Amino acid sequence: MVSVQQVEKMIKEKLPDAEVIVRDLRGGDHLEAIVVSNQFVGQTMVKQHQLVYDALKEAMASEAIHALALKTYTPAKWETISQTV
């Protein structure tokens, strides 16, 4: 099992500019991650997710993370979304 803080650290190592929010959904191996990064600008959602999964590939391969609900945003999109909440 991997901690929420470890997941945040792994993502930030791959995407240093990222704002990362990780939540434990069920006992440590089912997580939700919200990642906001300038590196997502001009990228498809699939490419955005691939960038995050690449940062977590070891934890995913070892099943330290069994399931990950992933939401990725550019800073502009995140600003729009956070204003409506």
Summary of the structure (lengths in Angstrom):
residues: 85
radius of gyration: 12.4
end to end distance: 31.6
largest distance: 37.5
contacts: 235
relative contact order: 0.21
helix: 47%
strand: 24%
